[in-house]
Amino acid sequence: MKFDLKSLTRKELEKLAADVKKALLTAKARDRREAMKAAEKAAAEFGFSLNDLAKDKAPSVAAKPKKKKSKPAVARFANPEDPAQTWTGKGRQPFWFKNAVEAGTSPDDLAI
């Protein structure tokens, strides 16, 4: 079935689109039923039902172990002008730390 979409009005195109959506939903439901029948048949060949298989978890399909949540790093240095500004000593040096060291302050003096 072929349509000349250019000759259809907007109303006719909207009706056609609605009909296509409805047909797609029907086709999806039909395919789902067929897939379920095929899965039930395959499970029955091994002596199981789909409910049995859904309840069981094979060892290789077991849930992945959860990663440990890391604790936030402990601050090792603090800005003497604003103690709320801290640095762990890891990663990029903050400007206040870099400026203080360049000005001659020892990193040990900035340690908490």
N, C-alpha and C positions, 0 to 999 in steps of 0.2 A: 504494500500500500504506500503510495507516494503522494505527498501533498505539495501544492504550489503555495508555500508559505507567504510569498510576496503578495498574492492575490487575496489573502484572508484579512478580515478586519481585526482590529485590536480585540474586540469582544470574542470573535471566533478563535483567535489565538489563545486568549486566556482560558476559554472553555477547553481547547485542545490540551493546554498545559495541565489543567486540572484533571482531565481524563488520563493523561500520561502518568501523573503522580499516583492516581488511584490504581492504574494498571501496574505500576512498579511495586506498590505496596502489596498488591495481590500476588504478583510474581515472586516477591521476596518471601511472603508467607508460604507459598507453595514450595519453593526451594528449601525453606527451613524444615517443612514437614518431610520432604523427601530425604533430606540429610539426616533427620532424626531417625527415620525408618532404616536408612542404611547403617547408621551407627548402632542402632539396636540389634540389627541383624548381625553385624560384625561382632558385637559383644556377646551375643547369644552363641555364636560359633565357639567361643572359648568358655561358655558356661557362666557368663556374668550378665547382669542387667546394667543398664546405664546408671541407675541409682547406686549399685554396688561400686562401680568404677568411680563415680563422683565422690563417694564417701572416702574411699581408700586413697592414700597418698603413697606412691612408690618412693623408695629411699632416694632415688636419683632426682625425684621431682620435689623433694622436701624444700621447705623455705630456706632461703639463704640466711646464714647467721648475720645478726645485726652488728653493725660497726660500733665500736666503742665511741662514745662521745668524748671528745677531747676537752680537757679543762682549759679555761683561758690562761694564757701565760701570765706569770707574775711579773709585775713591773719591777725593774732594777734601778731605774734612774728617774729623777723628778726634776722639773724645772724649778730652780730656787725662787724665781720671780712669781711663778704660778704653780703651786704644788699639785694642782689638778691635772697638769700636763705631765704624763708619765711615758716611759718607754721601756720595753722589755729587754732591749739590747739586741733584738733580732730584727732583721729587715733593714729598711732604709732609715738612716738617722734623721730624726726630726730637726727642723731648722734651729730651734732653741738649743739643742744639744750641740749641733755643729758650730753654731755661732759662739757658744760658751767655750768650747774647746779651742777654737781659733783665737779667742780673746785671751787664752792662757789658762783657763780653768782646767784643772785635772779632772778626768772622768770619775776618779775616785771621790772627788768633792761633790759630784752630782749624784752619786749612788745613794739609794734609800737606806 
